Amino acid sequence: MNKLLIIDGLNLVRRIHAVLPDENDIDSVKVRSLAACHKMLQHHKPTHVIVVWDGEQESWRKKLYPDYKKGRKPMPAPLQKGIKDIKVALAAEHIHSLDALAEADDVIATLALKITQNQGQAIIASTDKGFSQLPQNGLIIWDHFNQQVFDLVEHERKLGVVHSQFLDFIALAGDSGNKIPGIAGIGPKSAADLLNKFRTLANLYRSLENLGPKQAQKLAEGKELARISYKLAQLQCDMPLNINLKQFRYQADLVPNT
């Protein structure tokens, strides 16, 4: 059975870089990134491993909603310059990279679903909670920095909704971290309350007459932003990859002990 470890490249190296006292110390980022990958390989024992990186093209999300991720800090220049060397160092140790055209998230989601839909297992190594929307059968989301599997039940409890409602929740409440707007005046608690009562966004919009006039007006006026927010949050799982999984086979005997 194929078991694919998918590492969210920038999620890993940016977090490693952020805690270093000297932002120009890219050698330390390289060493720590290699150590992190080795640790994940030894822990999960995959048959294949891929590090997926964001590309340079403008994402379809930014084209749909220009304020998407607005205000997010750009990658520090020293790290931007050092990414190529990090990729080369990884490849030298048989940990190969795949560059997305734009955002890595959709490529990661596509890879994970292709594996799990073919009776394989996928491990997504990332702290990005956006991956929680994916079907959980055959998939785990691994937080390398806390050394733990993403707790779906705890995330449901925190949001106050169930897994199938995550996208509807963001459509209503938005996502401040990614500048996904949601509906003005509808916060996380209101979104959870509405979805617990009406179950889905579609049911909610068919039932506006059952709400108070102020809340119904907010929802009616925000319908288009809710539609956009849902789309922005939704991972695209059918990206063209044009790769052969054999390229990314992990050969344990070629990876040095750390």
Backbone bond lengths (Angstrom), bond angles and torsions (degrees), N, CA, C in turn:
res aa  C-N    CA-C-N  psi(-1)  N-CA   C-N-CA  omega(-1)  CA-C   N-CA-C  phi
1 M - - - 1.465 - - 1.538 109.75 -
2 N 1.329 116.03 134.27 1.459 120.10 177.14 1.526 110.58 -73.48
3 K 1.313 114.72 137.56 1.473 121.75 177.14 1.524 106.65 -132.72
4 L 1.318 115.77 109.36 1.460 121.53 -171.39 1.525 111.17 -106.53
5 L 1.328 115.12 122.17 1.460 121.63 171.94 1.523 107.83 -93.06
6 I 1.332 116.10 118.16 1.467 122.04 -179.13 1.525 107.31 -111.21
7 I 1.320 116.70 114.58 1.459 121.45 -176.84 1.527 109.35 -102.27
8 D 1.316 115.93 125.05 1.459 122.84 177.11 1.537 106.88 -76.66
9 G 1.346 115.63 98.23 1.457 121.35 -167.91 1.517 114.98 -56.49
10 L 1.334 117.25 -54.92 1.463 119.19 -177.30 1.513 111.56 -68.80
11 N 1.318 118.31 -33.03 1.458 121.32 176.39 1.523 110.04 -58.44
12 L 1.332 115.88 -39.33 1.462 120.79 -179.59 1.527 111.32 -72.52
13 V 1.347 116.94 -55.43 1.464 118.48 -170.55 1.527 112.46 -72.90
14 R 1.324 118.10 -31.45 1.465 119.05 178.95 1.520 110.72 -67.37
15 R 1.318 117.22 -37.60 1.462 119.60 179.02 1.522 110.70 -70.56
16 I 1.315 116.75 -37.57 1.462 119.94 176.32 1.534 110.04 -64.91
17 H 1.327 116.29 -45.03 1.463 121.41 -178.74 1.523 111.66 -64.07
18 A 1.318 117.11 -36.33 1.463 121.21 -173.62 1.525 113.37 -63.81
19 V 1.319 117.71 -26.38 1.468 119.65 -176.41 1.533 112.86 -94.75
20 L 1.323 117.53 -1.05 1.466 120.17 -179.92 1.526 110.30 -80.82
21 P 1.320 118.18 140.69 1.471 120.40 -179.66 1.523 113.07 -68.66
22 D 1.327 117.33 -26.74 1.466 121.63 -178.38 1.525 108.77 -117.55
23 E 1.324 116.87 111.73 1.474 119.73 -176.12 1.531 112.43 -68.29
24 N 1.323 117.11 -13.85 1.465 120.42 178.55 1.535 112.64 -88.42
25 D 1.323 116.58 -2.29 1.467 120.87 -176.84 1.532 110.54 -84.56
26 I 1.317 115.74 70.64 1.459 120.92 -177.00 1.522 111.40 -74.17
27 D 1.336 117.17 -25.04 1.467 119.20 175.94 1.527 111.02 -59.83
28 S 1.332 116.35 -39.24 1.470 119.62 178.09 1.520 111.15 -67.38
29 V 1.338 116.81 -36.94 1.467 120.00 176.36 1.523 109.32 -61.63
30 K 1.331 116.16 -43.58 1.461 121.12 -179.73 1.533 110.98 -61.49
31 V 1.333 115.77 -48.81 1.471 120.51 -178.54 1.526 110.76 -62.45
32 R 1.331 116.62 -44.29 1.463 120.25 -177.98 1.532 111.97 -70.86
33 S 1.325 116.08 -33.24 1.469 119.22 177.73 1.526 110.30 -67.15
34 L 1.330 116.25 -43.24 1.460 120.19 176.79 1.519 111.12 -61.38
35 A 1.328 116.42 -43.16 1.467 120.52 179.52 1.526 110.70 -63.34
36 A 1.332 116.45 -40.22 1.467 119.95 179.24 1.523 110.67 -64.20
37 C 1.333 116.62 -43.45 1.465 119.85 179.47 1.523 111.17 -64.20
38 H 1.313 117.20 -43.01 1.463 120.40 177.75 1.524 111.21 -60.41
39 K 1.317 115.67 -41.38 1.464 119.64 -179.75 1.526 110.89 -63.39
40 M 1.333 115.92 -41.77 1.469 119.72 178.96 1.526 111.10 -66.96
41 L 1.322 116.55 -39.49 1.466 120.59 178.49 1.526 111.09 -62.44
42 Q 1.309 115.80 -43.42 1.455 119.89 -179.36 1.520 111.58 -69.34
43 H 1.325 116.52 -34.45 1.467 120.18 -178.67 1.529 111.82 -73.51
44 H 1.341 116.16 -45.88 1.471 120.03 -171.95 1.520 113.52 -92.81
45 K 1.339 116.56 -21.70 1.467 121.49 179.55 1.540 112.36 50.06
46 P 1.324 116.80 59.14 1.464 120.10 -179.97 1.521 112.04 -77.99
47 T 1.328 115.30 162.93 1.468 119.90 171.07 1.532 110.42 -86.15
48 H 1.336 116.39 -24.68 1.466 121.32 -178.41 1.528 108.77 -140.74
49 V 1.325 116.62 152.81 1.461 121.45 177.06 1.523 109.21 -141.78
50 I 1.313 115.53 137.70 1.470 123.01 177.64 1.527 108.49 -136.14
51 V 1.326 116.65 132.45 1.464 121.18 170.00 1.532 106.82 -102.71
52 V 1.314 116.56 119.08 1.471 121.51 -176.79 1.527 109.21 -102.92
53 W 1.331 115.30 131.67 1.469 121.70 -177.13 1.523 110.38 -118.31
54 D 1.317 115.74 148.51 1.457 121.20 172.78 1.524 109.69 -66.46
55 G 1.337 115.23 146.95 1.450 120.71 177.17 1.517 112.00 -99.30
56 E 1.311 115.87 -174.71 1.467 121.99 -173.86 1.528 113.40 -92.87
57 Q 1.324 117.66 -16.84 1.464 119.31 -176.09 1.529 111.33 -71.86
58 E 1.313 115.28 151.77 1.466 120.30 175.17 1.525 108.72 -67.66
59 S 1.313 116.43 133.70 1.461 120.26 -176.75 1.526 110.93 -75.69
60 W 1.329 114.68 156.53 1.464 119.36 176.84 1.524 110.28 -63.07
61 R 1.325 117.64 -26.44 1.467 120.29 179.21 1.526 110.59 -67.11
62 K 1.320 116.33 -41.30 1.464 120.55 179.13 1.529 110.49 -65.79
63 K 1.322 116.30 -35.17 1.462 119.70 177.40 1.528 111.19 -68.73
64 L 1.332 115.73 -37.00 1.461 120.36 178.99 1.518 111.73 -70.38
65 Y 1.333 115.96 -39.48 1.473 121.17 -175.39 1.527 107.53 -142.19
66 P 1.329 118.22 96.32 1.470 121.53 -172.58 1.529 115.12 -56.23
67 D 1.332 117.98 -24.38 1.461 120.22 -179.91 1.528 112.90 -84.35
68 Y 1.333 117.48 0.62 1.468 120.64 178.89 1.532 109.88 -56.45
69 K 1.331 115.93 127.44 1.479 124.04 -178.76 1.528 112.31 58.30
70 K 1.322 117.91 21.25 1.460 120.99 179.22 1.530 109.65 -62.44
71 G 1.319 115.88 136.63 1.455 120.72 177.40 1.519 114.03 87.88
72 R 1.319 117.65 -6.50 1.464 119.41 177.69 1.524 109.28 -67.94
73 K 1.319 115.80 136.97 1.463 119.85 -178.11 1.528 110.48 -61.40
74 P 1.323 117.21 132.28 1.474 119.41 176.24 1.523 110.19 -67.56
75 M 1.307 116.37 161.36 1.450 120.03 177.27 1.532 108.89 -63.46
76 P 1.334 117.62 132.84 1.472 119.55 177.26 1.530 110.86 -55.58
77 A 1.311 116.16 139.10 1.471 121.22 -175.50 1.531 113.11 -55.72
78 P 1.339 119.46 -42.78 1.473 117.97 179.69 1.529 112.68 -61.35
79 L 1.320 116.22 -37.89 1.462 119.22 179.13 1.522 110.49 -69.72
80 Q 1.327 116.28 -40.61 1.460 120.59 177.80 1.532 110.66 -55.92
81 K 1.316 115.82 -43.13 1.463 120.73 179.94 1.528 111.68 -70.36
82 G 1.340 116.30 -28.52 1.453 119.66 -174.35 1.514 115.36 -89.70
83 I 1.327 117.78 -7.38 1.465 120.78 -176.46 1.531 111.41 -58.91
84 K 1.328 116.20 -41.66 1.471 119.29 -177.97 1.528 110.80 -59.27
85 D 1.337 116.46 -44.21 1.466 120.01 179.75 1.525 111.53 -65.05
86 I 1.322 116.59 -35.67 1.468 120.32 178.17 1.523 109.80 -64.85
87 K 1.321 117.02 -42.80 1.470 120.91 178.21 1.529 111.08 -62.13
88 V 1.339 115.87 -42.03 1.469 120.25 179.42 1.526 110.24 -63.31
89 A 1.331 116.76 -42.91 1.463 120.66 179.98 1.526 111.11 -63.87
90 L 1.323 116.80 -39.49 1.466 120.50 177.56 1.524 110.59 -64.64
91 A 1.330 115.83 -46.18 1.474 120.18 -178.54 1.525 111.28 -61.97
92 A 1.334 116.71 -34.34 1.469 120.32 179.65 1.522 111.34 -63.79
93 E 1.329 115.77 -20.26 1.464 120.31 179.43 1.533 110.43 -111.86
94 H 1.337 115.13 25.22 1.464 122.51 171.34 1.534 113.17 65.93
95 I 1.346 114.39 32.71 1.467 121.50 173.86 1.521 104.91 -118.66
96 H 1.322 116.56 100.05 1.462 120.68 -168.14 1.527 112.47 -96.42
97 S 1.310 114.50 152.66 1.459 122.35 -175.00 1.519 112.17 -103.91
98 L 1.326 114.51 155.59 1.463 123.15 172.57 1.520 106.86 -132.03
99 D 1.325 116.95 121.89 1.463 121.21 -178.84 1.519 110.11 -95.01
100 A 1.332 115.72 122.33 1.464 120.37 172.26 1.525 108.83 -72.77
101 L 1.317 116.89 159.22 1.464 119.75 174.92 1.524 110.49 -71.56
102 A 1.336 115.80 -38.93 1.464 121.15 179.63 1.535 107.77 -129.62
103 E 1.328 117.24 -110.09 1.464 119.92 -178.77 1.530 111.44 -76.60
104 A 1.318 115.21 141.16 1.463 120.45 179.25 1.527 112.42 -73.47
105 D 1.327 117.72 -24.82 1.472 121.64 -171.03 1.523 113.05 -55.36
106 D 1.325 116.38 -44.96 1.464 119.44 -176.94 1.530 111.37 -69.26
107 V 1.320 116.57 -35.39 1.468 120.50 177.04 1.530 109.86 -66.55
108 I 1.324 116.64 -43.03 1.466 121.18 178.05 1.525 110.49 -60.76
109 A 1.338 116.19 -44.98 1.468 120.20 179.88 1.526 111.22 -63.39
110 T 1.327 116.58 -40.95 1.466 120.89 178.69 1.523 111.05 -62.46
111 L 1.320 116.87 -46.25 1.462 121.17 178.45 1.525 111.14 -59.53
112 A 1.331 116.12 -46.71 1.466 120.43 -177.41 1.522 110.91 -60.96
113 L 1.336 117.16 -44.81 1.462 119.55 -178.13 1.518 112.02 -69.97
114 K 1.327 117.35 -36.64 1.469 118.98 178.47 1.525 110.59 -60.96
115 I 1.316 116.75 -40.29 1.458 120.45 180.00 1.525 110.97 -69.45
116 T 1.331 117.01 -49.80 1.465 119.45 -175.32 1.527 112.16 -68.97
117 Q 1.325 117.63 -32.10 1.461 120.19 178.67 1.528 111.79 -72.66
118 N 1.332 115.97 -14.15 1.464 120.66 176.55 1.529 110.80 -108.81
119 Q 1.343 114.56 33.13 1.464 123.01 174.08 1.530 113.55 63.51
120 G 1.333 116.80 22.67 1.455 120.18 174.28 1.518 110.51 -99.59
121 Q 1.316 115.57 -175.38 1.459 121.98 177.19 1.519 109.35 -119.44
122 A 1.329 116.44 145.37 1.459 121.48 177.81 1.524 109.39 -128.17
123 I 1.324 115.50 138.89 1.459 122.00 172.02 1.516 106.61 -120.36
124 I 1.325 117.89 118.56 1.462 121.95 174.90 1.520 107.39 -98.37
125 A 1.331 116.51 116.69 1.459 121.35 178.86 1.522 108.47 -94.41
126 S 1.327 115.88 100.80 1.453 121.32 -176.45 1.525 108.94 -166.34
127 T 1.331 115.99 152.97 1.464 120.03 172.91 1.530 111.35 -97.63
128 D 1.324 117.04 6.08 1.467 122.35 -178.91 1.534 109.75 -77.04
129 K 1.332 115.93 112.91 1.465 120.35 -177.28 1.527 112.50 -72.60
130 G 1.328 117.90 -7.65 1.454 120.47 176.34 1.517 112.82 -61.29
131 F 1.337 117.07 -25.67 1.460 120.34 179.28 1.526 112.44 -71.68
132 S 1.330 116.77 -10.52 1.468 120.18 -179.30 1.521 112.53 -65.35
133 Q 1.330 117.94 -18.63 1.470 120.36 -179.71 1.521 112.66 -73.18
134 L 1.324 117.47 -17.27 1.467 120.90 -176.20 1.526 111.27 -69.40
135 P 1.332 117.73 151.41 1.472 120.17 174.75 1.526 110.29 -56.71
136 Q 1.323 115.60 135.99 1.459 119.60 -172.17 1.528 113.58 -87.88
137 N 1.310 117.62 -9.43 1.456 120.52 -178.55 1.527 110.58 -66.28
138 G 1.328 117.36 113.93 1.453 121.60 179.56 1.512 114.60 82.33
139 L 1.338 117.49 3.78 1.457 121.93 -176.65 1.520 110.86 -122.52
140 I 1.339 116.41 136.65 1.454 119.95 165.56 1.521 108.08 -127.03
141 I 1.320 115.56 151.25 1.460 122.55 176.45 1.522 106.32 -111.18
142 W 1.318 116.20 122.30 1.457 121.67 -171.16 1.519 110.85 -109.68
143 D 1.327 116.30 124.87 1.456 122.80 174.88 1.528 107.28 -94.62
144 H 1.323 116.44 100.76 1.463 120.00 -177.27 1.522 111.34 -63.35
145 F 1.323 117.14 -35.86 1.460 120.38 -172.30 1.533 112.20 -72.74
146 N 1.318 116.24 -29.34 1.463 120.18 174.91 1.526 112.49 -103.44
147 Q 1.325 115.86 -0.82 1.467 121.71 178.43 1.526 111.59 53.42
148 Q 1.330 115.45 51.86 1.462 118.72 -179.90 1.527 111.46 -152.79
149 V 1.320 113.77 155.38 1.462 121.35 175.72 1.523 108.73 -77.35
150 F 1.318 116.03 139.76 1.461 121.06 175.08 1.527 109.77 -56.34
151 D 1.328 115.99 129.38 1.467 122.43 -176.45 1.529 109.04 -94.65
152 L 1.325 115.86 98.12 1.454 120.42 -177.37 1.526 111.51 -63.27
153 V 1.314 117.24 -41.46 1.475 120.95 -178.84 1.524 110.66 -62.01
154 E 1.327 116.59 -42.09 1.458 120.45 178.82 1.530 110.79 -66.35
155 H 1.331 117.09 -37.77 1.463 120.63 178.42 1.530 110.43 -65.91
156 E 1.327 117.18 -40.76 1.468 120.49 175.48 1.525 110.44 -60.34
157 R 1.318 115.72 -43.00 1.466 119.93 -179.41 1.531 110.40 -63.64
158 K 1.328 115.90 -42.34 1.457 120.24 -178.57 1.525 111.97 -63.57
159 L 1.333 116.46 -42.97 1.469 120.07 -179.19 1.526 111.99 -78.79
160 G 1.330 116.16 -29.22 1.458 120.00 -177.03 1.509 113.96 86.07
161 V 1.350 116.40 16.33 1.466 121.91 178.02 1.526 108.10 -136.53
162 V 1.340 116.38 170.25 1.463 120.21 179.37 1.531 109.79 -98.54
163 H 1.328 114.32 168.88 1.461 122.39 -173.55 1.532 113.08 -50.05
164 S 1.315 117.11 -44.02 1.471 120.70 -176.74 1.523 112.78 -68.45
165 Q 1.343 117.50 -10.06 1.468 121.43 -177.64 1.528 112.95 -105.19
166 F 1.330 118.19 3.41 1.462 119.80 -173.96 1.530 112.12 -58.67
167 L 1.327 117.37 -45.58 1.465 119.45 -177.80 1.525 111.37 -69.53
168 D 1.323 116.68 -38.64 1.467 119.80 176.04 1.534 110.35 -61.55
169 F 1.323 115.84 -38.05 1.467 121.12 178.52 1.527 110.54 -60.95
170 I 1.341 117.33 -47.13 1.464 120.34 179.98 1.528 110.86 -67.34
171 A 1.335 116.78 -35.39 1.465 119.91 176.98 1.532 110.68 -57.56
172 L 1.322 116.31 -36.25 1.467 120.90 -178.91 1.525 112.44 -85.88
173 A 1.347 116.38 -49.47 1.466 120.79 -171.21 1.522 113.39 -94.44
174 G 1.347 117.33 -15.52 1.448 120.55 -176.95 1.518 112.44 75.85
175 D 1.314 114.98 -175.61 1.467 122.28 179.59 1.520 106.16 -144.68
176 S 1.329 116.53 102.47 1.463 120.58 -173.61 1.526 111.96 -63.61
177 G 1.343 117.94 -33.24 1.453 121.03 -178.26 1.514 113.09 -62.75
178 N 1.330 117.10 -32.66 1.464 121.71 -179.89 1.528 112.42 -106.18
179 K 1.318 115.52 5.97 1.472 121.89 -178.01 1.540 111.48 57.75
180 I 1.332 115.38 38.70 1.467 120.39 171.63 1.519 106.26 -86.79
181 P 1.326 118.52 123.16 1.466 120.31 -163.54 1.526 116.38 -72.60
182 G 1.342 117.56 -38.85 1.453 118.31 -170.40 1.527 110.05 64.03
183 I 1.322 116.06 -158.83 1.464 121.29 -177.87 1.522 109.51 -105.62
184 A 1.312 116.53 129.41 1.464 121.09 179.37 1.530 110.16 -57.17
185 G 1.322 115.59 129.84 1.458 120.37 177.57 1.517 114.74 88.03
186 I 1.343 116.94 -2.24 1.470 120.68 176.69 1.531 107.74 -110.82
187 G 1.313 115.92 106.32 1.457 120.57 179.97 1.517 111.75 -93.13
188 P 1.330 117.30 -178.26 1.464 121.11 -178.14 1.526 113.95 -57.64
189 K 1.324 117.23 -41.87 1.468 118.73 -178.93 1.518 111.55 -66.55
190 S 1.327 116.74 -44.58 1.473 120.19 178.39 1.526 110.50 -62.67
191 A 1.331 116.66 -41.45 1.463 120.43 179.56 1.523 110.73 -60.95
192 A 1.333 116.32 -45.14 1.466 120.30 179.66 1.528 110.91 -64.32
193 D 1.323 116.71 -42.82 1.471 120.42 179.81 1.526 110.85 -61.66
194 L 1.315 116.73 -43.69 1.461 120.78 -179.30 1.526 111.48 -64.83
195 L 1.338 116.28 -41.73 1.461 119.15 -178.76 1.523 111.77 -73.48
196 N 1.309 117.89 -30.60 1.468 119.49 174.76 1.524 111.33 -67.30
197 K 1.326 115.58 -29.91 1.474 119.31 -179.89 1.528 111.77 -84.54
198 F 1.339 116.81 -42.75 1.470 120.10 -172.57 1.531 113.85 -107.49
199 R 1.329 117.06 -6.64 1.469 125.22 174.00 1.520 114.81 73.64
200 T 1.333 119.00 -46.88 1.464 120.50 -178.39 1.521 110.54 -134.59
201 L 1.326 114.86 161.03 1.461 120.82 177.69 1.523 110.55 -62.49
202 A 1.336 116.20 -40.04 1.471 120.13 179.81 1.522 111.01 -62.00
203 N 1.323 117.05 -45.47 1.473 120.54 178.00 1.519 110.90 -61.70
204 L 1.322 115.82 -40.69 1.463 120.24 -179.95 1.520 110.86 -59.07
205 Y 1.342 115.98 -46.50 1.467 118.34 -177.51 1.526 112.65 -72.45
206 R 1.323 116.99 -18.25 1.468 119.29 173.25 1.527 112.23 -82.52
207 S 1.330 115.51 -5.02 1.473 119.02 -171.70 1.522 112.78 -125.98
208 L 1.321 117.83 24.03 1.455 119.88 -176.96 1.523 113.16 -59.47
209 E 1.341 115.78 -28.21 1.475 118.59 -179.59 1.522 112.11 -67.42
210 N 1.340 116.74 -14.42 1.469 120.63 179.17 1.522 112.90 -90.37
211 L 1.333 116.94 0.71 1.454 121.30 -179.74 1.520 110.66 -103.07
212 G 1.327 115.25 165.03 1.457 119.18 172.88 1.516 110.39 -63.23
213 P 1.323 117.65 152.88 1.468 120.43 -174.07 1.529 114.32 -59.76
214 K 1.334 118.25 -37.00 1.469 120.34 -178.36 1.530 111.14 -68.65
215 Q 1.328 115.13 -45.29 1.460 118.60 -179.61 1.527 110.98 -67.98
216 A 1.327 116.13 -39.79 1.463 120.04 178.07 1.526 110.86 -61.38
217 Q 1.326 116.26 -38.53 1.462 120.30 179.54 1.533 110.86 -66.27
218 K 1.343 116.62 -43.22 1.470 120.10 177.41 1.527 111.08 -57.33
219 L 1.321 115.04 -45.04 1.459 119.61 -178.12 1.526 111.33 -67.86
220 A 1.313 116.45 -41.59 1.462 119.97 -179.92 1.531 110.93 -63.73
221 E 1.332 115.46 -44.50 1.461 119.68 -178.26 1.533 111.47 -70.80
222 G 1.334 116.53 -26.93 1.456 120.39 -176.85 1.515 114.43 -96.87
223 K 1.320 118.13 10.07 1.467 120.77 -173.96 1.524 112.58 -58.80
224 E 1.322 116.99 -42.74 1.466 119.43 -178.20 1.534 110.85 -67.90
225 L 1.339 117.46 -38.92 1.461 119.60 177.65 1.522 111.03 -68.02
226 A 1.326 116.78 -32.58 1.466 119.78 175.78 1.524 110.01 -64.30
227 R 1.324 116.66 -41.50 1.468 121.08 178.95 1.524 110.11 -62.89
228 I 1.329 116.53 -45.27 1.462 120.92 179.95 1.525 110.29 -65.01
229 S 1.322 116.97 -42.92 1.463 121.30 -178.55 1.521 111.27 -62.27
230 Y 1.318 116.20 -41.10 1.468 120.70 177.81 1.532 109.75 -60.27
231 K 1.311 115.34 -45.38 1.464 119.49 -177.68 1.523 111.70 -66.98
232 L 1.342 116.82 -39.79 1.459 120.78 179.19 1.525 111.60 -62.02
233 A 1.330 116.26 -38.33 1.462 120.69 -177.07 1.521 112.66 -79.01
234 Q 1.313 116.85 -24.45 1.462 120.83 -173.31 1.527 111.23 -74.28
235 L 1.325 116.31 126.14 1.454 121.00 176.74 1.523 110.37 -74.08
236 Q 1.320 116.66 137.40 1.454 121.72 175.70 1.529 108.31 -88.84
237 C 1.296 117.39 121.96 1.464 121.43 -171.40 1.522 113.32 -110.60
238 D 1.317 116.08 19.47 1.470 119.72 -178.54 1.532 111.17 -132.14
239 M 1.331 115.56 36.52 1.458 119.68 -179.36 1.530 110.35 -70.66
240 P 1.343 118.11 139.37 1.471 119.73 174.78 1.522 109.41 -69.10
241 L 1.327 116.45 126.54 1.464 120.27 -174.75 1.528 112.77 -106.62
242 N 1.326 116.99 -37.94 1.466 121.91 179.37 1.534 112.24 52.44
243 I 1.328 114.80 48.32 1.463 120.10 176.95 1.522 108.66 -131.99
244 N 1.313 114.80 164.23 1.457 121.49 172.00 1.519 106.84 -114.89
245 L 1.315 116.83 127.35 1.457 120.74 -175.96 1.523 111.95 -57.57
246 K 1.320 116.88 -26.63 1.472 120.55 -179.57 1.529 111.93 -59.08
247 Q 1.336 116.14 -28.04 1.460 120.35 178.25 1.522 112.25 -60.44
248 F 1.321 116.39 -23.72 1.458 120.82 -170.67 1.532 112.26 -113.59
249 R 1.335 115.61 19.86 1.467 118.58 178.16 1.525 109.61 -64.17
250 Y 1.319 114.79 136.85 1.457 121.70 178.82 1.512 109.66 -94.13
251 Q 1.319 115.81 121.74 1.459 120.98 178.67 1.522 108.98 -107.42
252 A 1.334 115.44 102.23 1.464 120.30 -171.81 1.523 111.85 -59.04
253 D 1.315 117.71 -33.43 1.465 119.73 -176.66 1.510 112.82 -71.38
254 L 1.357 116.78 -11.98 1.457 119.92 179.45 1.525 112.37 -97.90
255 V 1.340 117.24 -5.46 1.454 121.12 -177.90 1.522 108.19 -98.48
256 P 1.334 118.50 123.58 1.462 119.75 -177.39 1.516 111.99 -69.36
257 N 1.310 116.21 152.33 1.459 120.55 174.63 1.522 109.74 -71.39
258 T 1.333 114.19 144.34 1.472 118.23 178.75 1.496 108.92 -128.10
